[in-house]
Amino acid sequence: MNVVALIIVIITVAAILGILLVYYTTRYRYENKFRRWQEETWQMVEEERGKAVRDAVTQSRAVLGGKFTEQMTPYLPEFKYDPTEARFIGSPIDLIVFPGLSRGEPEEIVIMEIKTGRSAQLTPQQRKIRQLIEDGMVRWELLQKPAEAET
């Protein structure tokens, strides 16, 4: 009977060792796979973040370049008005030009939007403003501060 018990103990110990061996080797393999996946994912995230930063910088430079161009337009050779007669507004339109103002005789009012780039398009608000101007929906208003009571 001792031999049978000894065989059962040996088989049990061997089974436990086999189970532990399988468990730890499987765990090691999957932990290594997980670490590789994690490193690849972090690398991909860092690449995407770098790309997003580069895109943001490029977009910011384009916007700043456009703003610079808008403000410098009156001094460019293509500008057909006297630069001293142009007033920069910025938003929602870029310039208002008063031809003849420098001579003291304004002739008209020109509302101007400057666009740069290949795909430059008016915003919906700018299109609406253009339509209002074309429809004659422009008027003059004077806001006068009341005089203070004299004592």
C-alpha positions in Angstrom: 0.0 0.0 0.0 2.9 2.3 0.6 4.0 2.0 -3.0 0.5 3.0 -4.2 0.5 6.0 -1.9 3.9 7.0 -3.0 2.9 6.7 -6.6 -0.2 8.8 -5.9 1.9 11.5 -4.1 4.4 11.5 -7.0 1.7 11.8 -9.6 0.0 14.6 -7.5 3.2 16.5 -7.1 4.0 16.1 -10.8 0.5 17.3 -11.8 0.8 20.3 -9.5 4.3 21.1 -10.9 3.0 20.6 -14.4 0.1 22.9 -13.7 2.4 25.5 -12.2 4.8 25.2 -15.1 2.0 25.7 -17.6 0.5 28.6 -15.6 3.8 30.5 -15.3 4.9 30.0 -18.9 1.5 31.0 -20.2 1.5 34.0 -17.9 5.0 35.0 -19.0 4.1 34.8 -22.7 0.9 36.8 -22.3 2.6 39.4 -20.1 5.3 39.8 -22.7 2.7 40.2 -25.4 0.9 42.7 -23.3 4.1 44.7 -22.7 4.8 44.7 -26.5 1.3 45.8 -27.2 1.5 48.5 -24.6 4.8 49.8 -26.0 3.4 49.8 -29.5 0.3 51.6 -28.4 2.3 54.2 -26.4 4.5 54.7 -29.5 1.5 55.1 -31.7 -0.1 57.6 -29.2 3.2 59.6 -29.1 3.4 59.7 -32.9 -0.3 60.8 -33.1 0.3 63.5 -30.4 3.4 64.7 -32.3 1.4 64.8 -35.5 -1.4 66.7 -33.8 1.1 69.2 -32.4 2.7 69.7 -35.8 -0.7 70.1 -37.4 -1.7 72.7 -34.7 1.5 74.7 -35.3 1.0 74.6 -39.0 -2.6 75.7 -38.7 -1.6 78.5 -36.2 1.1 79.7 -38.6 -1.5 79.8 -41.4 -4.0 81.8 -39.3 -1.3 84.2 -38.1 0.0 84.6 -41.7 -3.6 85.3 -42.9 -4.1 87.9 -40.1 -0.8 89.6 -41.0 -1.8 89.6 -44.7 -5.2 91.1 -43.9 -3.6 94.0 -42.0 -0.9 94.6 -44.5 -3.1 94.4 -47.6 -3.6 98.3 -47.8 0.2 98.5 -48.3 0.4 95.9 -51.1 0.7 97.0 -54.8 -2.5 95.2 -55.7 -4.6 97.4 -53.3 -6.3 100.0 -55.5 -7.1 102.5 -52.7 -5.2 105.0 -50.7 -3.9 103.0 -47.6 -4.8 106.0 -45.3 -8.4 105.6 -46.3 -8.6 101.9 -45.1 -9.7 100.9 -41.6 -9.0 97.4 -40.3 -12.0 95.9 -38.5 -10.8 92.2 -38.4 -14.1 90.4 -37.7 -16.5 89.6 -39.2 -15.1 91.6 -42.1 -11.5 92.8 -42.6 -11.5 96.3 -43.9 -13.7 99.3 -44.5 -12.3 101.6 -47.2 -13.5 105.2 -47.6 -12.2 106.3 -51.1 -11.7 110.1 -51.2 -11.5 110.5 -47.4 -7.9 111.7 -47.5 -9.0 114.6 -49.8 -11.9 115.4 -47.5 -14.5 114.2 -50.0 -15.5 110.6 -49.4 -17.1 109.1 -52.5 -18.2 105.7 -51.4 -17.8 103.1 -48.7 -16.2 99.8 -49.6 -16.5 96.8 -47.3 -13.7 94.4 -48.0 -12.9 90.8 -47.0 -9.3 89.6 -47.6 -8.9 85.8 -48.2 -5.6 84.0 -48.6 -4.9 80.4 -49.6 -6.3 78.1 -52.3 -9.6 77.2 -50.7 -10.5 80.5 -49.1 -14.2 80.9 -48.8 -16.5 83.3 -47.0 -18.0 82.1 -43.7 -21.8 81.9 -43.5 -21.8 85.1 -41.5 -19.7 86.9 -44.2 -22.0 85.6 -46.9 -25.0 87.0 -45.0 -23.3 90.4 -44.5 -22.5 90.5 -48.3 -26.1 89.7 -49.0 -27.3 92.4 -46.7 -25.0 95.0 -48.3 -26.1 93.9 -51.8 -29.8 94.2 -50.7 -29.2 97.7 -49.5 -29.8 96.8 -45.8 -27.2 99.4 -44.6 -28.0 102.5 -42.7 -26.4 105.4 -40.8 -27.0 105.9 -37.1 -25.8 108.6 -34.8 -25.5 108.0 -31.0 -25.0 111.2 -29.2 -24.2 111.4 -25.6 -26.5 113.8 -23.8 -24.9 117.0 -22.5 -24.3 117.0 -18.7 -26.5 119.4 -16.8 -24.7 122.7 -16.3 -24.7 123.9 -12.7 
